């Protein structure tokens, strides 16, 4: 299992090698001089000061050799700050490794500030724990020092730390040092391609080719449940099931039980404070791909679970209500049920009640298959999830019943067709969740979207829009509230909306309108996941729409994830 990754920059993450080959020619171009065909060959045989003197004499430059060196360096710097782009598939690979809990670090010979600027502009700097330069390590990549230094910073074992490189000498050094190596094809290493491939564990022409290679982590599942001392239920049963399905099981225990096949003699709930520490330990290290929830011992635990599902945007959540015992006793107190109903179940993908729990949650007495289906539908519609009504309590058979609502997809298609038809007729549809003269819906617990920012994002997805524009009362997204901090800086482009970005956002807006910057981030995140660019700009200047249509800068651009298209 991979736990750490050390990435080179030039030729690996960034398609930046041409600048080092053509810096001299590009500098001459800034002076209006066309380089001779042999310039690169000439400079390759010289040191930097010698190269500057050669260019001065060969091209009759009136500036000093020091000025030439400074000019060439500025050309290189401008390239990293303004032009350098990522190799195909590199962005998606970095994001996937990060999402799988892999610790990432940079090891490079490139100037630290230039490299950092390029990574920030390409939206991946925040995914790395840091950067180690050859200068800091005191050796180039012909020595394993820089790789060892980087690994120590990660705190990972060598056999679990992959090195990503493009050049033969670096690949050879990392391999001989005992690191697993993934190498990427680069035009400037083509002469050594066969040897690089021979030495590497994985060799690809494009990072998108990597797919599910051996360094990809298995899926992770967190089970939140009680501990069954007999091993027949709870945490113990979940671990067995998850292991059989070849996923990595993690646990968060809600209660300790003294039980066997006869019954339960005692239950000891885990204190909320310690329960939260379990959750924090898991989520800050290994983000689960899915969460399965069983017995919840207190309302505090329910609140903590809902908090972490929201904070880390967990999409695949299965919940066993564990509400009604075999004897028909209600096991969950009313205050806890309120938390489950209002905060937890709306985040669930699948609910798995038994028949008594299906009756309890739906309010429908189950007498046959039809009433059971009706009850499951009520539950599914209430919390917008699939329902697996387990049949273990049935006197006739033990068949399970799975209910999935196809109505939502049908509604989505109808809405999409409606928008398409209106737009084709030249009609601009206006969509608003709340009544135009009343704010009661805004304050209602039954509101569907919570704010018009999110509603606008949903509409943009339905319309398959290329861009979503959200107006605000300020010019865009700042690194702090400009109304409170005069020195706040506008962030012109954001490629990844993560916790560091959310931490910069304030709370809600006015009491009537809930559209603070955080809701706009949530809306932008939804749109971006569907490949839609989102621009947040000042609504006091609606003429900015013309700039946006014409491809000009306005406000803050949240770049859509084009990999999903």
Secondary structure, DSSP 8 states (H G I E B T S, - for coil): ---EEEE-TBTTTB--HHHHHHHHHHHHHHTT----TTHHHHHHTS-HHHHHHHHHHHTT--S-HHHHHHHHHHHHHHHHHHT--B-TTHHHHHHHHHHTT-EEEEEESS-HHHHHHHHHHTT-GGGSS-EEEHHHHTS-TTSTHHHHHHHHHHT--GGGEEEEE-SHHHHHHHHHTT-EEEEE--GGGGGGHHHHHHH-SEEESSGGG-TT-TTS---EEEEEEEEETTSSSHHHHHHHHHHHTT-EEEEEEEEEEEE-SS-EEEEEE--HHHHHHHHHHHHTTS--SEEEE-----HHHHHHHHHHHHHTT--EEEE----B-TT--B-S-HHHHHHIIIIIGGG-SEE--BHHHHHHHH-----SHHHHHHHHHHHHHHHTSEEEEB-TT-SS----EEE---HHHHHHHHHHHHHHHHHHTT------SS-SS--HHHH-TT-SSSSHHHHHHHHHHHTT-SEEEEEESSSS-BSS-TTT-TT--B--EES---HHHHTT------SS----HHHHHHHHHHHHHTT-EEEEEETT-TTHHHHHHTT---SEEE---GGG-
